Amino acid sequence: MHRMFRSPHEPWYSWAMGELKCVFRRPCFPIICDVDGELVAGGNLQQFERRLGKRDVPSDRTFKIVDARGEGWVLYPELSAISPLTLDKRWTKARVIGMFNTSANAQRAGHQYPQRSLANRRLDAVIRDVADLLNQAEQTVPPDAPKRRAGER
């Protein structure tokens, strides 16, 4: 059931679970979304939506997404939509790695993606690696766990 009026502080997933739509076309999966420094990855739309539902996502803002091709997308929580209409169209390997290395997920799990030998790696491979690291971090360290320093076990 859709409610017509929502508080801007109410998480979008409380009323829109199962209704996330792609505008114009679908992104190439996996996709990675930056929700205020907390990264959410999904190998398909349902997995992404399920993982996003575990986070507190404000409905009054938009969030950047990168797909497996390095194309920029935007999450519009208020519209329950993912759209390719953004000014931030092309992502680089260094930018994807920097986003991961500075994320709360990586800091919590103590993971860092090495920036060496990037010339030999394709952008889609880097994005898949980062998505895999995010999935590992989610399984080993829950989002509400305290942060670990790199190298600490």
Secondary structure, DSSP 4 states (H G I P E B T S, - for coil): ---S---TTSBTHHHHTT--EESSSPPPSSEEEEETTEEEEESSHHHHHHHHTTS--BTTS-EEEE-TTSBEEEEEGGGTEEES--S--B--HHHHHHHHHTSHHHHHHT-----TTGGGS-HHHHHHHHHHHHHHHHHHS-TTSPP--TT--
